[in-house]
Amino acid sequence: MQYAVLLYGDERRWLDADAETRSKVYARHDEFSRVVSERGHKIVGGAELRGSATAKTVRGTADEFTTTDGPFAETAEQLGGFYLIETDDLDGLAAAVAMLSFGESCEIRPCVPPEEQP
């Protein structure tokens, strides 16, 4: 099964972080990648996202739509990155994802497999 691991956080805190703090966070992600692999999970995708101010929100249909700058939700915590992980051990994955929480929200959401899509 594939899971999307969604990482949320306070963008202001990241923007204000010094080089040492950022280095420690990136090191934690490197450690996460190592631990996930050792525990039999497989990272198949993911990325750090640019700040929410660079986002576009699209609403409507293919024939008629609008775009607005920024994210849909106006909240301190924004989606900052994601991993796409294959695993049969959701509880084990959750334990590994806790390494990335830093006291903020992380969400693990199962992906709909191709065979269930029309």
N, C-alpha and C positions, 0 to 999 in steps of 0.2 A: 504494500500500500504506500502511496505517496502522501506526504504531509507538507503543507506550507507552514513554516515557522515564521510568524510575523512579529517583528521587533518594534515596539513603541517606546517613545521617550520624549523628554522635554528638549526640544531643539535649542532653546536658548542656552541650556546648560552645556550642550555639545559645542555650540558656537563660541561660548565663553571659555571653554576648556583650554588649558595650556598644553604645550607639546608633550610634556611628561604624562599628563592624564590621558591624552589621546593615544599615546604609545601603549599605555597600560591596557586600554580598552581593546586596541587592535591585537595585543598579545593575548588577551582573553579569548578573542575570536579564533586566533590560531590554535590555542589550547582546546577550545571547543571542537574545532575541526579534527584535531588529533584524537580526542576522546570519543567523538562520534564514530570515527572510523574503527577505533579499537573495539568498540562495543557492537560492531556489526551493522551499524547504520551506514547509509551511503548518501552523501551530499551530491545531488545531481544538478543543482542550480542555486542561484541566489545573487544578491547584490546589495550594496549600500545605496540608499536613495539620496538624491539631492534634497535640499530643504523643501518644505511644503510650499514656500513662496514661489517655487518654480513649477508647481503643479497646475494643471488645467483640469477643471471639472466639466464634463460633457453631459448634457441632458437633452432628451428628445428622441427622435427617430432618425433613421438614415436619410429621410427626406427633409426633415426639419429639426434642427438642433441648435442649441446655444452652447457657448463655452464661457466659462468664467475663470478668472485667475484664482489660484489657491485651492486648498482642499475643501471638501464638502463640509466637514465638521470643523468648527472653530473651538479648539480645545488645546490645552498646554501639551498634551501627549499626542504626537503625530507618528505615523508609520515612518520608520527610518531605514528599514531594510528587511530582507527576508532571506530565508533558506528554503530550498525545495529538497526534501529528504525522503528516501525510500527506506522503509523499515517494517518489520513485523512486530516490533516491540515498542508500543506507544508509551508504556510506563517508563521504560529505559530511556526513550527519547526525551520525555518530560524531565527526567532527572538531569540529563545533559543540558537541556535548554535552560534550566535554572541557573547554570553558570553565567548566562548572558543577561539575566534579569536586572542586575544592578539596582534592585528595589522597584523597578518599573515593570510595566506589563509586557508579557510575551504571550502570543496566542499560537496554538497548534491547531491547524484545521485540516481535516482530511480532504484530499482532492478527489473529484469524481473521476473514476477510471474511464478510459475510452469506451470500454464495452457497455457502460451504462449511459453513454451519450447517444442521442438519436443520430 
